[in-house]
Amino acid sequence: MATPSLDRFLPLPGRSVVAVSGADAMSFLDGLITNSLDGLSPDRAVYAGLLTPQGKLLCDFILALRDETVLIDVAASQAPAFVQRFGLYKLRAKVVIELRPDWGVGVAFGPAAGEAKPIATGVVFSDPRLTELGVRAIAPIAELTGTDSSVGDYEALRLGLGVGEGAEIGGERSYPLEANFEPLHGVDFAKGCYVGQELTARMKHRAGLRKRIVPIRFDGDIAIDSRVSAGTTELGQVLAARPGVGLALLRLDRLADASAPPTIDGKPVRIEWPAWLPPLESKAS
């Protein structure tokens, strides 16, 4: 059987590729991001984030390895600022950080994910966050020609699973643990220092997380930043939305002990707690 070509991968126009290379590339990255790169290999990608010194999430991304270069799959809207921020930390490190507009990101999900195989042109890897998100490819844009499924189908799948990314969770809108970095394998609490580590560790070890991003279901459309309520109690706000599905950052104590069904502007909302998240526990005494 012939090895499938890249046309089996759906191009994701909302993603960009940043390349980091040089003698100090691995140590440079390891000192900045939330996850350890010890397990990074051509066969295994790593999910991580870049934080502010105060621990807020600037952006999330997936790192893959091709030869001696780390290829970073990051939201296109955040890529220029991402490269600039890395440049500020570069100092005398022997690294080259560059946006690669000629490369892109593709995804195979659902039944198509089983057809994804290693390729010579780019790098192919299972999504390190959840297996249900399928297989990704980082390769020259000219070779990402798949049109088998729509980007909308993939985004609906991702939101329905409860996985936020890019501007939905970054830009200091949330802390990494609120954005579920721990169950999504995006943070290593045993690694050395990185920017924002102290606040992240403090949130991990204090008595419970106050907020968490969860998927929501509804009829029709809702606006981003809409408020989610249960009766007169405000639960949180919407961070991402497509027709019928979205993500909301909610107060866990208020959600667990809500005495009325959740709504947005009076419209019913269903909160679908994913099986991969820790169970919601009531804080009522």
C-alpha positions in Angstrom: 0.0 0.0 0.0 1.4 3.4 -1.0 2.1 6.0 1.7 -0.7 8.6 1.8 0.4 12.0 0.6 -0.2 15.3 2.3 -3.5 15.9 0.4 -5.2 13.8 3.1 -4.6 16.7 5.6 -7.0 19.6 5.9 -5.1 22.9 5.9 -5.8 25.1 8.9 -5.6 28.7 7.8 -5.8 29.9 11.3 -2.4 28.4 12.2 1.1 29.5 11.5 4.5 27.9 11.8 7.5 29.3 13.7 10.9 27.6 13.4 13.5 27.7 16.2 16.9 26.3 15.4 20.5 26.7 16.6 22.8 25.1 19.2 20.8 26.5 22.1 17.3 26.0 20.7 16.2 23.3 23.2 17.6 24.9 26.3 16.3 28.3 25.2 12.7 27.0 24.8 12.8 24.9 27.9 13.5 28.0 30.0 10.5 29.8 28.7 7.6 27.4 28.2 5.3 25.5 30.5 6.2 22.0 29.4 9.4 19.9 29.3 10.9 19.1 26.0 12.5 15.9 27.2 10.0 13.8 25.3 10.1 15.8 22.1 11.0 13.6 19.1 10.1 13.3 15.5 7.3 10.9 16.6 6.1 12.8 19.6 4.9 16.4 19.8 4.6 18.5 22.9 1.8 20.9 23.9 2.8 24.0 25.9 2.2 27.7 26.6 4.1 30.9 27.0 3.1 32.9 30.1 3.5 36.4 31.4 5.7 36.8 34.6 2.3 37.0 36.5 1.3 33.6 35.2 -1.3 34.6 32.6 -1.4 32.7 29.3 -0.1 34.7 26.4 -0.4 31.9 23.8 -0.6 28.1 23.5 1.2 26.0 20.8 2.3 22.6 19.8 6.0 21.9 19.3 7.3 19.3 16.8 10.8 18.2 15.9 12.2 17.9 12.3 15.9 17.2 12.0 17.5 19.8 14.4 14.7 22.3 14.1 11.8 22.8 16.4 8.6 23.6 14.4 6.0 25.4 16.4 2.3 25.3 15.5 0.7 28.5 16.8 -2.3 30.6 16.1 -1.7 32.8 13.1 -3.2 35.8 14.9 -0.6 35.4 17.6 2.4 34.4 15.6 4.1 37.8 15.0 3.8 38.8 18.7 5.0 35.3 19.6 8.2 35.7 17.6 8.7 39.2 19.0 8.3 37.9 22.6 10.8 35.1 22.0 13.2 37.7 20.5 13.1 39.7 23.7 14.3 36.6 25.7 17.0 35.6 23.2 19.9 37.7 24.5 23.1 35.8 23.7 21.5 32.5 23.1 22.6 30.7 19.9 19.1 30.5 18.4 17.4 31.5 15.2 13.7 32.3 15.6 11.7 32.9 12.4 8.2 32.9 11.1 7.8 30.4 8.2 5.1 31.8 5.9 5.8 29.1 3.4 4.9 26.3 5.9 1.5 25.5 7.3 -0.4 23.2 9.5 -2.9 20.5 8.5 -5.1 18.1 10.4 -6.6 14.6 9.8 -9.5 13.8 12.1 -12.3 11.3 12.3 -12.0 8.3 10.0 -9.3 10.2 8.0 -7.0 10.2 11.0 -6.3 6.5 10.6 -4.8 7.1 7.1 -2.2 9.6 8.3 1.3 8.2 8.0 4.9 9.5 8.4 6.0 11.6 5.4 9.4 12.8 4.2 8.4 16.4 3.4 7.2 17.6 6.8 6.4 16.1 10.1 3.3 14.2 11.2 2.2 13.6 14.8 -0.8 12.7 17.0 -2.3 15.7 18.6 -0.6 15.7 22.1 -3.7 17.2 23.8 -6.4 14.6 23.1 -6.4 11.6 20.7 -9.9 12.6 19.5 -8.3 15.7 17.9 -6.6 13.5 15.4 -3.3 13.8 13.6 -1.5 16.9 12.6 1.0 17.7 9.9 3.5 20.6 9.6 4.7 20.9 6.0 5.1 23.4 3.1 1.8 25.1 2.4 2.0 24.1 -1.3 1.7 20.5 -0.3 -1.3 20.9 2.1 -3.9 20.7 -0.6 -6.6 18.6 1.1 -10.2 19.7 0.8 -11.9 16.5 2.1 -13.5 18.2 5.1 -14.3 21.7 6.2 -12.4 23.7 8.8 -15.7 24.4 10.4 -16.2 20.6 11.1 -12.9 20.5 12.8 -13.5 23.6 14.9 -16.9 22.3 16.0 -15.2 19.0 17.0 -12.5 20.9 19.0 -15.0 23.1 20.8 -17.3 20.2 21.5 -14.4 18.4 23.1 -13.8 21.4 25.3 -10.4 22.4 24.0 -9.6 26.1 23.6 -6.7 27.5 21.7 -5.3 30.8 20.3 -7.1 34.0 21.2 -9.9 32.0 22.8 -7.7 31.3 25.9 -4.5 33.4 25.3 -3.9 37.1 25.3 -4.0 37.0 29.1 -7.7 35.9 29.1 -7.0 33.0 31.4 -4.4 31.1 33.5 -3.0 27.9 32.0 -4.6 25.7 34.6 -8.0 27.4 34.0 -7.4 26.5 30.3 -7.0 22.9 31.3 -3.3 22.6 30.6 -2.9 19.9 33.2 -5.3 17.3 31.8 -4.3 18.4 28.2 -0.7 17.5 29.0 0.5 21.1 28.5 2.4 21.7 31.8 5.2 19.9 33.7 5.3 20.6 37.4 8.6 18.8 37.8 10.6 20.7 35.2 13.0 23.6 35.9 12.1 27.3 36.0 10.2 29.0 33.3 8.4 32.3 32.9 5.3 32.4 35.1 6.2 29.1 36.9 5.7 30.4 40.5 2.1 31.5 40.0 1.3 28.3 38.1 2.7 26.1 40.9 0.8 28.2 43.5 -2.5 27.6 41.6 -1.8 23.9 41.4 -1.1 23.5 45.1 -3.7 25.8 46.6 -7.1 24.4 47.7 -8.9 23.9 44.4 -9.1 25.7 41.1 -11.7 28.5 41.1 -12.4 28.6 37.4 -12.2 26.3 34.4 -13.0 26.4 30.7 -15.8 24.0 29.7 -17.8 23.3 26.5 -21.3 24.6 26.2 -24.2 23.8 23.9 -27.1 26.0 22.8 -29.5 26.7 20.0 -28.5 29.2 17.3 -25.7 31.7 17.9 -24.4 33.5 20.9 -21.8 36.3 21.1 -18.3 36.0 22.5 -18.0 37.6 26.0 -21.7 36.9 26.7 -22.4 36.3 30.4 -23.5 32.8 31.6 -25.9 32.9 34.5 -27.8 30.6 36.7 -30.8 32.6 38.0 -29.3 35.8 39.5 -25.9 34.2 39.9 -23.3 35.0 37.3 -21.2 31.9 36.4 -18.8 33.3 33.9 -18.3 34.3 30.3 -18.2 32.9 26.8 -14.7 32.7 25.2 -15.5 31.0 21.9 -18.6 30.2 19.9 -19.8 28.6 16.7 -23.4 27.8 15.9 -24.6 25.5 18.6 -21.3 25.0 20.5 -18.8 27.1 22.4 -16.5 27.4 25.4 -17.0 29.3 28.6 -14.8 30.2 31.5 -16.9 29.4 34.6 -16.7 29.7 38.3 -16.6 26.2 39.6 -18.1 26.8 43.0 -21.1 28.7 41.6 -21.6 26.1 38.9 -21.6 23.2 41.3 -24.0 24.8 43.7 -26.3 26.6 41.1 -30.0 26.4 42.0 -31.2 27.2 38.5 -30.3 26.0 35.0 -27.6 28.0 33.2 -28.7 30.6 30.6 -27.2 33.3 28.3 -29.4 36.3 27.8 -32.4 34.2 28.9 -31.6 31.3 26.4 -31.0 27.9 27.9 -27.4 26.6 27.8 -26.2 23.0 28.3 -22.9 22.6 30.0 -21.3 19.4 28.9 -18.6 18.3 31.3 -15.9 16.3 29.4 -14.9 12.9 30.7 -11.2 13.9 30.5 -11.7 16.7 33.1 -11.7 16.1 36.8 -15.3 15.8 38.1 -17.1 18.9 39.3 -17.5 18.9 43.1 -20.0 20.8 45.1 -18.5 23.4 47.5 -21.6 23.6 49.6 -21.2 22.6 53.2 
